[in-house]
Amino acid sequence: MGERPVAPAAPGLVLLVDGVTTRMDPGRVYHVGRDPTSDIVLADARASWHHAVLRAAGGRWTLADEDSTNGTYADGVRVRLPRVVGPGTVVRFGHPEDGPRAVLTAPPETAPRGAAPRDAAPGEAVPGDAVPGEAVPEEAAPEGTGPPEAGPPWEAAPPEAPPPEAAPPPPPSPPEAAAAAPDPPPPPGSSTAPPPAEPVPGEDARGGAAGDGPRLAGVSRPGATGTFRRPTAIRPLPEHTVRIGRAPDNDVVVADLVVSRHHAELIARPDGTYWIHDLGSHNGTFLNGGLVVEPVRVTADDIVGIGRSAFCLAGGQLVEFTDTGEVSLDVQELAVTVDHGRKTLLDGVSFPVGEKTLLAVVGPSGAGKSTLLGALTGQRPADRGTVLYDGRDLYRDYAELRQRIGLVPQDDILHLQLTVRRALAYAAELRFPGDTAPAERHARVAEVIGELGLAERADQPIHSLSGGQRKRVSVALELLTKPSLLFLDEPTSGLDPGMDRSVMHMLRGLADDGRTVVVVTHSVLSLDVCDRLLVLAPGGRVAYYGPPEDALGFFGYAQWPEAFEAFETDRDRDWAGRYRQSRFHRRYIEDATVRPYAPQAGATGASGASGVPAAPPPPPPKAQSWGGQLRTLVRRYAAALSADRTFLAIMVALPFVMGAMARALSEGELNPESTLNVFLILCVGGVLTGAANAVRELVKERSIYRRERAVGLSRSAYLASKVVVLGTVTVVQAVVLTLVALIGVPLNAPGGKGVLMPPLVEITLAVALLAFTAMMLGLLVSALVRKEEVTMPLLVLLAIVQVVFCGALLDVRGTPVLEQLAWLVPSRWAFAAMGATIDIGAVAPGDKTTDPLMDHTATAWLFDMGMMVVLCLVLGLAVSRLLRRHEPVVMRR
């Protein structure tokens, strides 16, 4: 792939606001306002929510007012049109004299005075350099002064830099020539710097020089990672408690919607120590990847994680790092086995993924692509090996890093009946903290809709969109939380070649915007838009990793179908061994991968240094409270059902049809001939209304549930939302069914009274509880099956079993096995309860009506009703356990 043109960069600029200095990156746009998600947050009430914008264009910086109420002033003059600004400009927001003040200054010198300058290799940070996008200490920024004599402590061990790029590699060659060709130098922009062949004396296990400044715990090479290379803000260590959160009234404002309004406190104690205390945040505060439950001491070696920001104590300062999306991924020796080690799904998979890289993963069926995706996202951690997210162990720190990972599965994770905007709005409610204002969520939804070109279809039902547009909506849902890593499983499956190309170009744009994108695909039509290609051979081994344009030449084939056919027919060929001996492996894996660091005991994700499996990480915290999730899920599910007109029509018609049939069979009253038939129809109607409502609901949403569970959805809240919505619908249907069948019909109960209440009320309660129990039985079937197509035959079987064992057609008393099976049939207890209400033994005497369960006593009626309640509880527990089978492995605790 050719080099993409780069616009000329604007000169460096430092912004000083409220004692916090920020180095302005010409590649970013800086929004200023009271909105907590702004890049520069103003706490003054005179500032507008979206007040002003600073951006670099045409090699210079401009300041533009965003129609603020009280205006923006540059050097005392109100800004009405975009104005060029630079070092020395003083900006006021909201008032020209005493509004919030921002001072623009030139960046510090790039080397200490009197020091001989040296050349820095590409990507290397020289101590004392001003790195683009980095905040500098306030003390280092005043005009006319030089920088400090030494670089900041977090850059004490700058990364080694790759040598300059040599001439482009030769065109693809046959396999033998490719394996024997000399090694070209590693390309610039690799995910990390090449390590020496042997450990360097004096260097510690994590890649820094022994005895250097502070280290960030759990990071293999802080200087070689994007997250911890560029500080975004530096503050003096506080002498008192500092509150951190999203709201403007915090001492440290983190403009991130996954952060709670008042998230945590950094407590300065009299003995000079610092402690971090979580304030009941929704997404949690983390210390070195572990969830902070009680106040914990923070040292210079620790990382405090809050949202996408990390804080550390370095050199007597509080240093903030923000994960802007430019992160690397290093995969080291991943292995996954099943059947007690007898079958290998992944075998020693290693490769690096650089910043802003689009990686495609291809391979024949059964090569382990989906298994690799589960291992890379942390949802199914590998049995052995390590995944480094920008130098941090993903498995160990999964609870913290999960918010930075987006996953778009092959199946749509959307309720197709909803509109695009409404579906994204509900997803935002579930993923953002409960204290997020509706205006904040709606603004983020609108931003994502605009980013993916869905503005014209925002109010269109998802089911009416094309396949490519639906995939864009699925991607938009994942982009709500601004993930740095985005994984997609077969996003072009079932799309025509034009849509395939369109989706891949969309992913190319997402990577260029500052994300690392990994796409698993069977399609090879658009591999040319990718930066790297990973080919997996059968058995889960790496057959190729490198530029897509060199892959076919490496395999020695002219077309991809020939290569895939060779994978299937030539299974004895050592594809992985041949690749390990090639120049591509040395260039793109060996020379571009961080040397594995020596993990602390029990610190690795899959296994410790001794090979003994480490303790699994705890499940991540929930973004909302249980009640908040339940309310959102209930509203979303009700909206989806109400938008399904076919379902609504069936729900309305079914109880009226079944009730009319029962009324016709009653012959005007309940007599010896009609009573059994009427009760039988009521049982069948109650079972059908309940089971038919629920039998498809879990299996059709399995992909949605699996993805939402991975980001913190409560299993019990999800199940409760189904029970609340479907239970309400089912009970209303049962009441309508009973009233249509029996209202105005003489029931001939003894003395016109039931056991405890009027006869019609008791019968209605029995039918309603039967329908509710049948609904729970339908949920059980839906949780059991793997495909939606098999639910209808099972529904018919379910109805037949209820008819046979209800007691109207067959007397099972005294018959071994059959009598015990009848105890598990809800209609058996509902029929008995209705019989007890009217004393059916007197109204319709016979062998079938002499059952003690039908005695006209409160004991018999309450026992019958109680058994249905017990069945409901047992079925609910069974459904909950079955839901667990379909969850990511990391959440099955």
Secondary structure, 3 states (H helix, E strand, C coil): CCCCCCCCCCCCEEEEECCEEEEECCCCCEEEECCCCCCEECCCCCCCCCCEEEEEECCEEEEEECCCCCCEEECCEECCCCEEECCCCEEEECCCCCCCEEEEECCCCCCCCCCCCCCCCCCCCCCCCCCCCCCCCHHHCCCCCCCCCCCCHHHCCCCCCCCCCCCCCCCCCCHHHHHHCCCCCCCCCCCCCCCCCCCCCCECCCCCECCCCCCCCCECCHHHCCCCCCEEEEEECCCCCEEEECCCCCCEECCCCCCCCCCEEEEECCCCCEEEEECCCCCCCEECCEECCCCEEECCCCCEEECCEEEEEECCEEEEEECCCCCCEEEEEEEEEECCCCEEEEEEEEEEECCCCEEEEECCCCCCHHHHHHHHHCCCCCCEEEEEECCEECCCCHHHHHHHEEEECCCCCCCCCCEHHHHHHHHHHHHCCCCCCHHHHHHHHHHHHHHCCCHHHCCCEHHHCCHHHHHHHHHHHHHCCCCCEEEEECCCCCCCHHHHHHHHHHHHHHHHCCCEEEEECCCCCCHHHCCEEEEEECCCEEEEEECHHHHHHHHCCCCHHHHHHHHHHCCCCCHHHHHHCCHHHHHHCHHHCCCCCCCCCCCCCCCCCCCCCCCCCCCCCCCCCHHHHHHHHHHHHHHHHHCCHHHHHHHHHHHHHHHHHHHHHCCCCCCCCCHHHHHHHHHHHHHHHHHHHHCCCCCCCHHHHHHHHHCCCCHHHHHHHHHHHHHHHHHHHHHHHHHHHHCCCCCCCHHHCCCCCCHHHHHHHHHHHHHHHHHHHHHHHHHHCCCHHHHHHHHHHHHHHHHHHCCCCCCCCCCCCHHHHHCCCHHHHHHHHHHHHHCHHHHCCCHHHCCHHHCCCHHHHHHHHHHHHHHHHHHHHHHHHHHHHCCCHHHCC
